[in-house]
Amino acid sequence: MLGVNRSVTADGKRAFEQLQIEERADGVYYLAAPGGGTATEFKLVVSEPRRAVFENAA
């Protein structure tokens, strides 16, 4: 699953973030890449109906 977040602050500053949810052999990951930079990975640690928790201990 792919997504994009676009934010505009009250003082007019703009930012964006590329988002992705990816299934791998060792689990499901949420990847967030602010400003299109290098993605930070968060592994799925809780999966329940209507709730998912992704975690990156670093």
Backbone as numpy.savetxt, mean C-alpha at the origin, in Angstrom:
# Nx Ny Nz CAx CAy CAz Cx Cy Cz
-4.01 -6.38 -7.68 -4.87 -5.23 -7.68 -3.96 -4.00 -7.68
-4.27 -3.03 -8.52 -3.49 -1.81 -8.61 -4.35 -0.61 -8.24
-3.72 0.42 -7.69 -4.44 1.64 -7.34 -3.50 2.82 -7.29
-4.10 4.00 -7.25 -3.34 5.24 -7.13 -4.08 6.15 -6.15
-3.32 6.77 -5.26 -3.87 7.76 -4.34 -3.31 9.12 -4.73
-4.16 10.12 -4.78 -3.73 11.49 -5.05 -4.25 12.36 -3.93
-3.36 13.15 -3.33 -3.73 14.01 -2.21 -3.38 15.45 -2.50
-4.23 16.34 -2.03 -3.96 17.77 -2.10 -4.21 18.33 -0.70
-3.19 18.96 -0.11 -3.33 19.51 1.23 -4.04 20.85 1.20
-4.41 21.33 2.35 -5.12 22.62 2.46 -4.30 23.76 1.87
-2.95 23.66 1.94 -2.12 24.73 1.39 -1.72 24.49 -0.07
-2.35 23.48 -0.72 -2.16 23.25 -2.14 -1.04 22.31 -2.53
-0.34 21.72 -1.56 0.71 20.76 -1.90 0.06 19.48 -2.43
0.68 18.92 -3.46 0.13 17.73 -4.09 1.08 16.56 -3.93
0.52 15.37 -3.79 1.31 14.15 -3.66 0.51 13.00 -4.27
1.24 11.94 -4.65 0.55 10.75 -5.13 1.30 9.51 -4.64
0.60 8.40 -4.68 1.17 7.14 -4.22 0.60 6.01 -5.08
1.48 5.16 -5.60 1.05 3.99 -6.34 0.88 2.83 -5.35
-0.21 2.09 -5.48 -0.56 1.03 -4.53 -0.77 -0.28 -5.28
-0.44 -1.39 -4.62 -0.62 -2.70 -5.24 -0.82 -3.76 -4.17
-1.70 -4.72 -4.45 -1.83 -5.91 -3.62 -1.41 -7.08 -4.50
-0.49 -7.88 -3.98 0.15 -8.92 -4.80 0.20 -10.24 -4.04
-0.18 -11.33 -4.70 -0.08 -12.65 -4.09 1.25 -13.28 -4.52
1.97 -13.81 -3.53 3.25 -14.48 -3.77 3.20 -15.87 -3.14
4.23 -16.66 -3.38 4.28 -18.01 -2.82 4.26 -18.00 -1.30
4.84 -16.96 -0.68 4.92 -16.90 0.79 3.86 -16.02 1.43
2.87 -15.55 0.67 1.80 -14.75 1.25 1.30 -13.65 0.34
0.47 -12.78 0.90 -0.12 -11.65 0.19 0.53 -10.38 0.71
0.86 -9.45 -0.20 1.56 -8.23 0.17 0.84 -7.01 -0.37
0.90 -5.94 0.41 0.45 -4.60 0.02 1.71 -3.81 -0.23
1.84 -3.22 -1.41 3.01 -2.43 -1.76 2.59 -0.98 -1.94
3.28 -0.07 -1.29 2.99 1.36 -1.37 4.24 2.09 -1.85
4.09 2.87 -2.94 5.23 3.59 -3.52 4.90 5.08 -3.58
5.19 5.83 -2.51 4.91 7.27 -2.51 5.71 7.99 -3.59
5.03 8.86 -4.31 5.70 9.64 -5.35 6.24 8.81 -6.48
5.81 7.55 -6.59 6.29 6.68 -7.64 7.66 6.11 -7.36
8.17 6.29 -6.15 9.50 5.80 -5.78 9.50 4.32 -5.47
10.50 3.87 -4.76 10.63 2.48 -4.38 9.49 2.08 -3.44
8.91 0.92 -3.71 7.77 0.46 -2.92 8.21 -0.09 -1.57
7.40 0.16 -0.55 7.55 -0.47 0.75 6.54 -1.60 0.80
6.96 -2.77 1.29 6.10 -3.95 1.32 5.53 -4.19 2.71
4.26 -4.55 2.75 3.57 -4.88 3.99 2.92 -6.24 3.79
3.26 -7.23 4.63 2.72 -8.58 4.49 1.38 -8.71 5.22
0.46 -9.42 4.61 -0.84 -9.68 5.23 -0.65 -10.58 6.45
-1.10 -10.09 7.62 -0.94 -10.85 8.86 -2.29 -11.25 9.46
-3.36 -10.58 9.07 -4.71 -10.91 9.53 -5.65 -10.78 8.34
-6.45 -11.81 8.12 -7.46 -11.79 7.06 -8.77 -12.29 7.62
-9.76 -11.40 7.70 -11.08 -11.71 8.23 -12.11 -11.09 7.31
-13.36 -11.52 7.41 -14.39 -10.84 6.62 -14.39 -9.33 6.92
-14.30 -8.52 5.88 -14.34 -7.06 5.97 -13.14 -6.46 6.70
-12.05 -7.22 6.86 -10.87 -6.69 7.55 -9.62 -7.40 7.06
-8.61 -6.61 6.73 -7.29 -7.14 6.37 -6.25 -6.25 7.05
-5.24 -6.88 7.65 -4.16 -6.14 8.32 -2.85 -6.52 7.65
-2.15 -5.51 7.16 -0.84 -5.69 6.56 0.18 -5.06 7.49
1.35 -5.69 7.61 2.33 -5.22 8.59 3.74 -5.24 8.00
4.53 -4.22 8.38 5.95 -4.17 8.05 6.65 -3.76 9.33
7.31 -4.70 9.97 7.95 -4.44 11.27 9.12 -3.44 11.16
9.67 -3.31 9.97 10.79 -2.36 9.78 10.25 -0.94 9.81
